[in-house]
Amino acid sequence: MFVKVPHGIFAYGLSSNALKVYLYLSASCGGRNSVSVRYATISDRCHISTNTAVSAVKALENCGLLQVENRYLDGQYISNRYSIKKIVGKWFALDLATNPFTLSSAAFGVYLCLCRCKNRKGKAFPSYMHMAKMLGGRAKATISSGLKMLEEIGLIKRMARWAGKHNLYVLGIKKQQTLSYPCACCSQRTGSSATQYTTSLSFSTNFVNSFLGRGSSIFDKHGIDPPS
């Protein structure tokens, strides 16, 4: 599964947390135009505090990306209904299988920039300055921190290129490793199962052959044809 990320979202100068909340609400909408979610749910799913969730929603509302409607039941507030503004134009896919909403603010913002800049081979090489501009003027230290976190959890691999200008980043490393290199326990189980199967098959073959041997076969003794 994935959520569509419009290229135009970076023109609003949003913080990483606001971007995360916008995309989480977009993913929650599915094919609908609105969704009802409590702040506690946004906080839990996006791994941010409730106050941060409130601030992010307010920022999205102020720039016109969200319309917020308070919902009540028996006179008591229960949640908000969010109508999301669709941004037309080109977009890229954010793979939800990588659990992007669990990333920290710095790591999520940088990962989003790299996904925006990557080519078909999963390679991207934006400069620190370019990523900082996409994220509303974030500090270089924040970009560096986000990159380090992404490397540590295996979502990207940084490869030096054009020293002094920018680096080459390869995305999708964690997924490739998962597909290409099964864990040792699985390999051991597979080997064990194959050995047991071979032993069982050998025993069964010998057992059947003992019945089919000339002179001592019970089928010969009783004058019947053995099963194929």
N, C-alpha and C positions, 0 to 999 in steps of 0.2 A: 504494500500500500504506500501511497505517497500523497503529498499535498502540493498543489500548484502554487508556486511563488512568483508573482508578477515582477518583472524587472523594475517596474515603476515604483515599487514599494520603497526602494532606497532613496527616492527623491524627496521623501518626507522628513528625512533627518531623524528618524526614530531611534530610541535606545534599543539595545539588544533585548531587554525584557519586553518592551512594547512590541517588537517584531515577533518575539516568541508567543506572546499572548494573541496577537493578531492571527498568526498561523495556526495556533491551537484552536481558536474559535472557528477559523475557516475549515479546518479538518473536521471539527465537531459538527459543522453544518451539513456536511455531505452534499447532497443535491438540493438542499433547501437554502432559503435566503436568510434564515435567522435561526437562533438556537438559544435555549434558556439554560443558563449555568449559574451556579452559586459561586461567590468569590472563593469560598473554601475549596471548591473543586478546582478552580483555576490555579489556586495556590498549590494544591497537591500535585496536579498533573504537570505543571510547569516548574515545579521545584523552586518556588519563590515564596516570600512571605505574603500574607494577606494584604498588608499595606502596600507592598510593591505591586500586587495584582490590581489594587484600586488605582494606584498612580498610573499604571500602564493603560488601564481602561480609560482613564480620564484623558491621557495624552492622545489616544486613538480617537476619542470622541471630539476633542478639540480640533484635530486636523481633518475631521469629516470622514474618517474611515469606519466609524461605528456610530450607530444610533442606539441609545440605551433606553429601554422601557422598564420601569419598575413593576414587578408583579406581586400581587397581594392575594392572600387567602384568608377569608374571615377577618379582614381588617389588619392582618399581620403580613409584613414583608417576608417573601420567601426567596425570591431570586430576581435576576434581571433577564430580560430578553434582548439579545443583541442582533441587530440587523447589520450585516457587513456590506460595505461598499466594494463592489467588484472593480478591480483595476484592469482596464483593457490593455491589450498589447502582448508582447512576448512574455513568456514565462519559462521557468525551469522546475524540475521536480525535486522535492525534498523527500528522500526515502525515509519513511517512518519506521522501517525495520531497524534502523540504527539508534532508535530511541532519542531523537535529537532534543526533545523537550526536557530531558533529564540533565542536559549539559548545563554548566554554569553560564552565567551571563556572558562572560568574555569568550568562552569556548563556543557558545552557540552563535554569537555574532560573527566570529571569524569563520566558523564552519559554513555559515550561510554565504559569506563572501566567496569562499573557495568553491562552493557548489555553483554559485552564479558564474564564476570565471572559468570553470573547468571545461575541457574539450571532450570529445567523444571517447578519448582514451583514459579519461579520469585524471588528466594532468592540468594543473593550474599554476600560474606564476604571477599573481598580483603583487605589487610592492606594498610595503607597510603603509605608505602614504595613501595609496589607492584604497586599501581596506579601511583605513581610518576615515577617509572621506565618505565611503559608503555607509559607515556606521555613525554618521553625524558628528565627526570630529573627535573620535576616541583617541586617547593617548597611545603613543607607541608602546609603552610598557604594558598596556592592556592587551594590545594585539599580540605582543610577544608572549604574554601569559596564556592567552587563549591557544596559541599555536603549540605551546609546550604541553598543555593539558590534552590536546587532541592527539599529539604524538604519544603521550604516555598511555592512553587508552587504546591506541592502535587504529584510530580512524584515518590518520594521514601519515605520510612519510615525507620528511623534508630532505631534499637533495640539493646540494650547493650548485648554483649556476650563476654566472655573471656576478662574481663577488663584488660587493659594494653597491649593487643595484637592487636585485631581488633574488628570491629563491624559487626553485621548482618544487611544487607540492604534488604528491600522488595520493589520490583519494581511493577509498574502497579497499584499503589494505586488510583491515580486520575481516571483512567478508570473504576476500580471496583466501586468506589463511584458514578460515573456518571451512571453506569448501575443499581446499587442496590438501590440508593436513589434518586427518582425523586424530583424535586423542589416543594416547597410548592404551588406555583401558579398552577402547573400542577395538583396537588392533589385536589386543590380547584375546578379547572375547571371540573375534572372528577366527583367529588362529586356533583357539581351543575348540570352537564349534566344528571347524573343518577337520581337526584331528579326530574328534569324537565320531563325526559322520563317516570318515574313512574306516575307522576301526569297526564301527557297526556294520558297514557295508561288507567288509571283508568277512566278518563273522557270519553274516547272513548268507553270503555266497558259499562258504565252506559248509554251512549247515544244509543248504539245499543240495549241494554236490554229494553229500554223504548219503542222501536218499536216492540219488540217481546213479550211484556207482554200480558197475556190472557185478552180478552175482549176489550182492548184498542189498540190492534195492528192494524196498518193500513194495514198489509198484510192480517189479518183475515177479516177486513172490506171489502176488495175488492176481497176476495176469491182467493188469489195467495199464492204460496209458498215463504217463505222468503229465501233470499240467505244464503248459509252456511257461 
